Amino acid sequence: MERRTDELAAAPWRALGPAVGRLAQLVAPLTRAIVAAGLLPAQSTLGIRPPR
């Protein structure tokens, strides 16, 4: 089940191609601010690490 969910969720990321790295750069400050404000846990329950 988990593998299938990952496969289905991957399509939008693949569509971005190399731009996915730039997207990560652009949203990193916002993500850090949200985590710092306590609006999201620092450790994701999905195993997603916050940007550095």
Secondary structure, 3 states (H helix, E strand, C coil): CHHHHHHHHHHHHHHHCCHHHHHHHHHHHHHHHHHHCCCCCCCCCCCCCCCC
